[in-house]
């Protein structure tokens, strides 16, 4: 199954583009001047704490609520002007997927397929099989567990043969096995050439699933890029181990590029200051250690997790406020 | 390059046609699969007619001298009059359910994100709801006409003309009741509130208002007055409570059809999903 074979626009580099997108509720600004670019064919995380405006942004993209200002493009089409055409190749789960409890899973899909192009009906069986609900599709949805409803929500979004899947907190309420299965499913969609925009407040989830991320706080996109890039941009930490860490400690601490040094049983964690050039500082530090007559047993940059980077960014914002 | 220019250069994506019978079929599916609604509709239309003719036939069989035949014109018109009152209640239940079913289940937003126009989503409820309601009312009327003919015995059976006039009047009454309920419930967004308000208006407030002669010409604007004006004389059994011209009644009917639909459509198109 390949994404969007029906009149798709594969040439566009970005499947979501927003400019100055803003949503106000009275005096409160829920989404503040958001500039977002979601690259085609990626799993893109829209990461932020609860109340950061993630769902509001998604609701605007999908035409569920109007924007107060700014412009949006989905699959290269202007929204809301070309909303019907843009959404024809978009599948979405907004918050908890909802269904008619008195209808079966299959009937619920039939209801939504009726609102889509005629081919959507022929995708029902495949979508149910894809999410593992084929055998229980004739049961009423009110008997479904939360996990089954989430999977049925994914099946429903597949009826569009989507180029873009927008999933808002999709793993809410899933057990660990369900979360694991969900991650694999999302990576499977990306492997098929679809783009997944995943909104979440769970750092770990975004880090494990996504290639790119935008971190949002108080309605604003604070930083955007690949997870590897964002981690690189974080404060550099170098892990150092020498033949005599006690002697190495003051040498490292005395360098102007070093913000702090902490020794533990495995060596020394050297945190460089923001302003320093990490590569030059690392060269300097290694040279000083050798000149002191110490042997270097370990000298490597520490991996900065998305969580560390996220906390750095949000703590900076708090300091600025 | 502005947004319009870029969109024009993109390959066209196939979308659903604006008005599609598939949407109405889906709406009908939602209604007919509601067991409670189905039971209430059958219970308000077909079942009372069956029970009435069973009782009439039993009484006639037990004491033919005191109780005339179960069929005949008189029993037919009385039954249709009763069916008309029950049809209003069924129409309110179905209209309110059609108007709020998606909202209440939280499915409205799932339909909106398909890109299908909200107006089309709203419009599909009209043929679906009316089809559901009129099927039940039609079956009830068909049974009534058949029973009245087969059980007429020595009295005159209802002719085709009175049956056709009854059918037309029931369709008018059902359509008005349904459309008003659909519009009001789409506007209010609550099934329970809509049903309570509409039943109170139709069954309590309107009959009272129709009796207040001091309201003068304003009574002609009441939907009940218009329905009564078009009610076949054989069924009504007395002159209309509010004397009015056919033209005035027609204007009232059109207004009561258009205004609730327009309000419901407007609210469906503008509400946050």
Interface residues (C-beta under 8 A of the other chain):
Chain A: X6 X7 X8 X9 X12 X59 X62 X63 X64 X65 X71 X73 X75 X76 X77 X78 X81 X82 X83 X84 X85 X86 X87 X88 X89 X90 X92 X94 X97 X98 X99 X100 X101 X102 X103 X107 X108 X110 X111 X112 X113 X114 X115 X116 X117 X118 X119 X121 X156 X160
Chain B: X3 X4 X6 X7 X10 X11 X12 X13 X14 X15 X16 X20 X22 X23 X25 X26 X29 X30 X33 X34 X35 X101 X105 X106 X107 X109 X110 X111 X112 X113 X114 X115 X116 X117 X121 X272 X273
